[in-house]
Amino acid sequence: MRHVVLLLLGAHLVSAGTHSLRYFFSAVSGISDFPEFTIVGQVDDQQFMYFDSKIKRVVPKTEWIRQSEGADYWDRETQTSIGAHQVYKVNIQILKERFNRTTGVHTVQVMYGCDWDDQTGETNGFRQEGYDGEDFLFLDLKEMRWISPVMQGIITVHKWNNYRYEFEAKKHYFSTVCIEWLKKYLEYGKSSLKKTVSPQVSLLQKSSSSPVSCHATGFYPKDVTISWMKNGQDHDEDVDLGQLLPNEDGTFQRSSELRVTPEEWKNNKFICVVEHQGKTKRANEIGTKPEQAQTAGGNEEAEVSSQDALTLAVKDVAAGLREINQSLNKLIALLASNRSA
């Protein structure tokens, strides 16, 4: 299958650097009103396709893929996804018996994909699998072997490590086929998408005794640095950096919280500094317009975000399968809302 997994919403934004094509397969048992099987595909952390076992079809999630591929493509991907559903429906039952947990809610998740650096040409492929929130299998492409950190996975490791022809097929897929499709998808989306979107920056505080949150949102690509200054000096004490999270339009958001008393805030000058794509924005007043942004080409005024500090419940899947499984309840809620084509 030309697929692999991930989860986000919105349009794909192309920029220079490392690009990725990934897919997540999620099999769930023990939840009657939720699909047994879902697939989400992403390019550069942006969702472009979706499948689940209730709608029984693969659907586009961006205009660029909808306009670039015809009915044959979607029919072919749908049939492959239906076949994958049957495989993982069996697999989850096998694992339930192997772990001796045949009742309750159980999950199998698979993440695989490839990365391509358009500057150096370097490529990379990966595949990892998890069961009930824990790592289960890893594919080591360099050593050409499967690895399992748990005893229940040893049976699968011994079996799969004997399929040498499968290793050659996977090596070819990750180094060639996956990269070719990644480049094709990047070409599909490049003409209608922006390369860079600067963040909106604002300071938020629920009450005078709450931490001060520096909230950067609406930026792309996702690499951003948020730091604090106190009286003109770098300040990293009592600072908590939040996770990178997606917005529905394909951009990203991130927050950094500063734990400070009202007296400290009043008697010192604290500034939040947000750096993104060579531009710097600063904010120093809670609930008001931040200072002007200093850029390489001049000044750019940062707008006050009207958004609250509430964020989407999807974690950065690049952080790994473990974190995704640990937040399964939130992932289930998002997938359920995403089912309508």
C-alpha positions as semicolon CSV with decimal commas, in nm:
position;residue;x (nm);y (nm);z (nm)
1;M;0,000;0,000;0,000
2;R;0,134;0,343;-0,085
3;H;0,033;0,465;0,258
4;V;0,137;0,548;0,609
5;V;-0,031;0,745;0,892
6;L;-0,084;1,076;1,078
7;L;-0,349;1,324;1,180
8;L;-0,421;1,691;1,122
9;L;-0,667;1,907;0,939
10;G;-0,635;2,174;0,673
11;A;-0,443;2,267;0,361
12;H;-0,091;2,151;0,292
13;L;0,173;2,424;0,306
14;V;0,499;2,365;0,117
15;S;0,833;2,491;0,240
16;A;1,198;2,403;0,182
17;G;1,363;2,146;0,407
18;T;1,253;1,805;0,526
19;H;0,921;1,670;0,398
20;S;0,729;1,369;0,521
21;L;0,464;1,121;0,409
22;R;0,309;0,921;0,691
23;Y;0,006;0,713;0,779
24;F;-0,154;0,589;1,098
25;F;-0,364;0,275;1,115
26;S;-0,578;0,250;1,429
27;A;-0,771;-0,066;1,516
28;V;-1,006;-0,049;1,816
29;S;-1,217;-0,312;1,990
30;G;-1,464;-0,273;2,274
31;I;-1,625;0,055;2,159
32;S;-1,953;-0,007;1,980
33;D;-2,015;0,344;1,845
34;F;-1,663;0,401;1,711
35;P;-1,510;0,264;1,385
36;E;-1,314;-0,058;1,430
37;F;-1,048;0,068;1,192
38;T;-0,928;0,409;1,072
39;I;-0,653;0,534;0,844
40;V;-0,528;0,891;0,828
41;G;-0,264;0,999;0,576
42;Q;-0,055;1,315;0,595
43;V;0,198;1,505;0,391
44;D;0,417;1,743;0,592
45;D;0,190;1,699;0,895
46;Q;-0,119;1,794;0,693
47;Q;-0,401;1,546;0,644
48;F;-0,487;1,466;0,282
49;M;-0,687;1,140;0,308
50;Y;-0,910;0,953;0,551
51;F;-1,072;0,609;0,577
52;D;-1,274;0,430;0,840
53;S;-1,460;0,100;0,859
54;K;-1,800;0,267;0,893
55;I;-1,791;0,484;0,580
56;K;-1,592;0,210;0,399
57;R;-1,418;0,442;0,156
58;V;-1,108;0,657;0,128
59;V;-1,195;1,027;0,100
60;P;-0,981;1,331;0,012
61;K;-0,920;1,597;0,274
62;T;-0,754;1,867;0,060
63;E;-0,848;2,026;-0,268
64;W;-0,509;1,957;-0,419
65;I;-0,545;1,579;-0,387
66;R;-0,913;1,591;-0,484
67;Q;-0,831;1,773;-0,807
68;S;-0,516;1,574;-0,889
69;E;-0,637;1,215;-0,859
70;G;-0,935;1,055;-1,034
71;A;-1,189;0,789;-0,946
72;D;-0,949;0,499;-1,016
73;Y;-0,711;0,625;-0,748
74;W;-0,983;0,647;-0,481
75;D;-1,134;0,310;-0,577
76;R;-0,794;0,144;-0,559
77;E;-0,708;0,300;-0,223
78;T;-1,051;0,211;-0,086
79;Q;-1,012;-0,157;-0,175
80;T;-0,664;-0,167;-0,020
81;S;-0,793;-0,001;0,297
82;I;-1,084;-0,245;0,325
83;G;-0,832;-0,530;0,300
84;A;-0,618;-0,371;0,572
85;H;-0,924;-0,350;0,796
86;Q;-0,974;-0,725;0,774
87;V;-0,608;-0,790;0,855
88;Y;-0,606;-0,569;1,165
89;K;-0,943;-0,698;1,280
90;V;-0,777;-1,040;1,307
91;N;-0,452;-0,900;1,450
92;I;-0,620;-0,726;1,741
93;Q;-0,795;-1,050;1,839
94;I;-0,463;-1,237;1,831
95;L;-0,299;-0,976;2,053
96;K;-0,588;-0,978;2,300
97;E;-0,536;-1,352;2,347
98;R;-0,158;-1,322;2,357
99;F;-0,176;-1,059;2,633
100;N;-0,459;-1,252;2,805
101;R;-0,690;-0,951;2,798
102;T;-0,996;-1,050;2,598
103;T;-1,243;-0,800;2,745
104;G;-1,251;-0,423;2,760
105;V;-1,118;-0,161;2,519
106;H;-0,803;-0,248;2,323
107;T;-0,611;-0,071;2,047
108;V;-0,352;-0,149;1,783
109;Q;-0,178;0,142;1,615
110;V;0,072;0,140;1,331
111;M;0,274;0,435;1,208
112;Y;0,495;0,417;0,902
113;G;0,628;0,657;0,643
114;C;0,925;0,831;0,490
115;D;1,113;1,162;0,507
116;W;1,295;1,346;0,230
117;D;1,530;1,643;0,262
118;D;1,495;1,847;-0,056
119;Q;1,825;2,023;0,019
120;T;2,055;1,724;0,076
121;G;1,852;1,448;-0,089
122;E;1,871;1,237;0,227
123;T;1,582;0,994;0,280
124;N;1,459;0,790;0,573
125;G;1,187;0,532;0,633
126;F;1,030;0,391;0,947
127;R;0,757;0,164;1,078
128;Q;0,649;0,106;1,438
129;E;0,354;-0,066;1,601
130;G;0,189;-0,036;1,941
131;Y;-0,068;-0,223;2,146
132;D;-0,277;-0,071;2,425
133;G;-0,056;0,235;2,461
134;E;0,276;0,051;2,469
135;D;0,543;-0,009;2,207
136;F;0,509;-0,351;2,046
137;L;0,724;-0,372;1,729
138;F;0,989;-0,165;1,550
139;L;1,132;-0,217;1,203
140;D;1,509;-0,160;1,194
141;L;1,579;-0,096;0,825
142;K;1,956;-0,066;0,873
143;E;1,990;-0,404;1,040
144;M;1,699;-0,548;0,838
145;R;1,519;-0,693;1,138
146;W;1,212;-0,653;1,360
147;I;1,256;-0,569;1,730
148;S;1,008;-0,603;2,015
149;P;1,049;-0,464;2,368
150;V;0,791;-0,707;2,514
151;M;0,780;-1,085;2,550
152;Q;0,447;-1,108;2,369
153;G;0,613;-0,970;2,057
154;I;0,892;-1,226;2,036
155;I;0,673;-1,476;1,851
156;T;0,602;-1,218;1,581
157;V;0,968;-1,110;1,565
158;H;1,091;-1,466;1,508
159;K;0,830;-1,524;1,240
160;W;0,873;-1,197;1,052
161;N;1,253;-1,197;1,068
162;N;1,252;-1,515;0,861
163;Y;1,069;-1,342;0,574
164;R;1,378;-1,200;0,406
165;Y;1,196;-1,119;0,082
166;E;0,961;-0,898;0,284
167;F;1,256;-0,695;0,408
168;E;1,375;-0,631;0,053
169;A;1,023;-0,524;-0,048
170;K;0,994;-0,288;0,249
171;K;1,340;-0,144;0,187
172;H;1,241;-0,071;-0,173
173;Y;0,913;0,085;-0,063
174;F;1,065;0,319;0,195
175;S;1,366;0,424;-0,014
176;T;1,194;0,452;-0,353
177;V;0,815;0,415;-0,378
178;C;0,729;0,618;-0,068
179;I;0,968;0,897;-0,170
180;E;0,825;0,909;-0,523
181;W;0,471;0,949;-0,392
182;L;0,583;1,209;-0,139
183;K;0,737;1,415;-0,419
184;K;0,425;1,371;-0,630
185;Y;0,200;1,492;-0,348
186;L;0,427;1,789;-0,285
187;E;0,401;1,878;-0,652
188;Y;0,023;1,849;-0,641
189;G;-0,007;2,096;-0,357
190;K;0,262;2,351;-0,423
191;S;0,078;2,590;-0,658
192;S;-0,215;2,669;-0,429
193;L;-0,039;2,701;-0,096
194;K;0,168;2,958;0,089
195;K;0,526;2,889;0,186
196;T;0,538;3,076;0,516
197;V;0,279;3,210;0,759
198;S;0,399;3,422;1,053
199;P;0,254;3,363;1,401
200;Q;0,010;3,579;1,589
201;V;0,141;3,635;1,941
202;S;-0,046;3,729;2,258
203;L;-0,012;3,707;2,635
204;L;-0,300;3,534;2,815
205;Q;-0,376;3,497;3,185
206;K;-0,688;3,344;3,343
207;S;-0,644;3,530;3,673
208;S;-0,381;3,737;3,851
209;S;-0,257;3,427;4,032
210;S;-0,240;3,210;3,718
211;P;0,071;3,164;3,501
212;V;0,116;3,406;3,212
213;S;0,084;3,220;2,883
214;C;0,263;3,340;2,571
215;H;0,051;3,201;2,290
216;A;0,182;3,180;1,933
217;T;-0,068;3,060;1,673
218;G;-0,139;3,049;1,301
219;F;0,223;2,986;1,194
220;Y;0,373;2,760;0,927
221;P;0,608;2,579;0,901
222;K;0,599;2,431;1,247
223;D;0,949;2,518;1,372
224;V;0,918;2,799;1,626
225;T;1,115;2,916;1,930
226;I;0,944;3,077;2,231
227;S;1,158;3,228;2,506
228;W;1,131;3,482;2,788
229;M;1,338;3,784;2,891
230;K;1,342;3,955;3,232
231;N;1,477;4,308;3,250
232;G;1,670;4,260;2,927
233;Q;1,824;3,926;3,024
234;D;1,736;3,574;2,911
235;H;1,502;3,411;3,162
236;D;1,433;3,037;3,174
237;E;1,327;2,983;3,536
238;D;0,969;2,880;3,614
239;V;0,894;2,837;3,243
240;D;0,691;2,551;3,094
241;L;0,696;2,505;2,716
242;G;0,378;2,347;2,579
243;Q;0,347;2,097;2,297
244;L;0,326;2,191;1,933
245;L;-0,037;2,150;1,824
246;P;-0,225;2,179;1,494
247;N;-0,489;2,432;1,396
248;E;-0,778;2,334;1,169
249;D;-0,644;2,547;0,883
250;G;-0,316;2,353;0,865
251;T;-0,111;2,601;1,067
252;F;0,028;2,539;1,415
253;Q;0,017;2,679;1,766
254;R;0,234;2,661;2,075
255;S;0,239;2,821;2,418
256;S;0,496;2,889;2,688
257;E;0,382;2,951;3,044
258;L;0,568;3,171;3,290
259;R;0,494;3,114;3,658
260;V;0,522;3,457;3,816
261;T;0,354;3,638;4,107
262;P;0,160;3,963;4,045
263;E;0,430;4,151;4,237
264;E;0,709;4,006;4,025
265;W;0,523;4,092;3,704
266;K;0,457;4,447;3,823
267;N;0,812;4,517;3,946
268;N;0,999;4,367;3,650
269;K;0,982;4,386;3,274
270;F;0,904;4,044;3,126
271;I;0,899;3,998;2,750
272;C;0,797;3,693;2,550
273;V;1,010;3,645;2,237
274;V;0,880;3,434;1,948
275;E;1,116;3,349;1,661
276;H;0,989;3,199;1,336
277;Q;1,152;3,182;0,992
278;G;1,399;3,462;1,064
279;K;1,137;3,694;1,213
280;T;1,103;3,787;1,579
281;K;0,790;3,901;1,759
282;R;0,775;4,028;2,116
283;A;0,486;4,064;2,359
284;N;0,502;4,222;2,705
285;E;0,149;4,325;2,805
286;I;-0,126;4,086;2,902
287;G;-0,436;4,115;2,684
288;T;-0,307;4,404;2,473
289;K;-0,133;4,443;2,141
290;P;0,226;4,306;2,147
291;E;0,525;4,513;2,046
292;Q;0,612;4,540;1,679
293;A;0,784;4,244;1,523
294;Q;1,147;4,287;1,424
295;T;1,220;4,122;1,088
296;A;1,512;4,102;0,854
297;G;1,330;4,331;0,613
298;G;1,180;4,576;0,860
299;N;0,901;4,593;1,115
300;E;0,587;4,383;1,106
301;E;0,309;4,442;1,355
302;A;0,193;4,136;1,544
303;E;-0,180;4,100;1,587
304;V;-0,344;4,004;1,912
305;S;-0,486;3,655;1,893
306;S;-0,850;3,638;1,991
307;Q;-0,814;3,267;2,056
308;D;-0,824;3,132;2,407
309;A;-0,542;2,910;2,529
310;L;-0,762;2,607;2,459
311;T;-0,601;2,386;2,194
312;L;-0,686;2,085;1,985
313;A;-0,636;1,754;2,162
314;V;-0,412;1,598;1,897
315;K;-0,052;1,554;2,000
316;D;0,236;1,584;1,762
317;V;0,248;1,235;1,620
318;A;0,614;1,278;1,541
319;A;0,662;1,248;1,919
320;G;0,591;0,879;1,872
321;L;0,338;0,606;1,904
322;R;0,351;0,595;2,283
323;E;0,217;0,947;2,333
324;I;-0,053;0,897;2,072
325;N;-0,182;0,586;2,245
326;Q;-0,172;0,748;2,588
327;S;-0,406;1,017;2,458
328;L;-0,633;0,767;2,284
329;N;-0,956;0,908;2,424
330;K;-0,883;1,248;2,274
331;L;-0,774;1,090;1,946
332;I;-1,097;0,891;1,930
333;A;-1,302;1,208;1,976
334;L;-1,116;1,384;1,695
335;L;-1,142;1,089;1,456
336;A;-1,513;1,060;1,524
337;S;-1,568;1,424;1,432
338;N;-1,356;1,375;1,120
339;R;-1,556;1,088;0,974
340;S;-1,786;1,293;0,751
341;A;-1,635;1,326;0,404
